[in-house]
Amino acid sequence: MGNLSFGTYSKILKNATSLSNVAIVDLLVNSLINHGSGSIDLSDKHKLFNSNHNIQYLKDAASKIGVNNNIKDYFISKVIPEISILKINETIELLKALIIGDPTIVESDKNVLLRDSDREHLSEFLSKVFLFAATRENKLKDNKLPVPLSSNIIMISNGKIYLNGQEVLLPDKLIPPTNIEDEESIYITELLKTYAEKQKVKSFTIDNLPPKYKDDLNRHRQDYFSAEAVHRKVREIYANDENQFTLLKNETYDGVIDTASMIYCNGYEKLLNVLSQAVRLNHGKSLLWQLPEWISSSEKKGICHILVNDKRLTWVVNDEENI
């Protein structure tokens, strides 16, 4: 999502203090050079803060042995007193998330930077990460920060999601139980209707469903439970705030509704066309679109079945009001 640089470091630190953007830049620059920050133009200070400018002598200073030897004391006496006690943990977690999610930092450097990344070693951690950040490219087109949500720091980068600096593992795969569960009743009933309409019979039940449709039903059930696994994981991560999954459902609905509104020979044909359209969707406001390993074709189709459960989609059109 974002790269560790002078600018991103400055923004994270600024959010933990009451200082202005320029004051934060001055504070950090003065840890690198002895003659003060007055020689840096005001517009350049804003550019440094926004990751839009490089100043070579600052990058060179960050690599000097003398600066390295004194930086910890400077942070203890000048920088840390400016940080709100209530913001210390958040600052540490945001920096950790930024380091872990930065694809331009090699693993060995990440390990060094993340060493001592706790409250007890605050001066070591903040000063070490700053010196590293100050040596890096700071003229970047787009350099976003991880965003704190509730009491957690959640970041998505490189197709992975991080919670408080730690990668969140893929959702455990849910295997459909042998017996249909109550929560499945609506979308399963709709599927049975599509099979009956396709075969031009009055109805099917699970017990008298032809073998080829039983296999089809089992695939759809796995899609549903694949989507439900993501749903449960998101609910766990966001502490019962399902906003990201709700956004995903809404954007899926918006992406398939025109296809669902077309006229088809039967409900089964409609089902296949809508699911095919859902698989083609790949972007929206929900952060979950950035997780291709989480949201694959199976999950996208499963979300359509969840929308059927929500009674927002239906496959067999019995009257003009149903879509």
Secondary structure, DSSP 4 states (H G I P E B T S, - for coil): ----SHHHHHHHHHTTSS--HHHHHHHHHTTT-TT-STTS-HHHHHHHHTTB---HHHHHHTT-HHHHHHHHHHIIIIIGGGS-GGGHHHHHHHHHHHHHH-TTS-HHHHHHHHTT-SGGGHHHHHHHHHHHHHTS--B-S--PPPEEETTEEEEEETTEEEETTEEPPPPPPPPPPSSPPGGGHHHHHHHHHHHHHHHT-S---STT--HHHHHHHHHHHHHHHHHHHHHHHHHHHTTT--HHHHHHHHHHHHHHHHHHTS--SSHHHHHHHHHHHHHH---SSSGGGG-TTTS-HHHHHHHHHHHHHTTS--SS--STT--
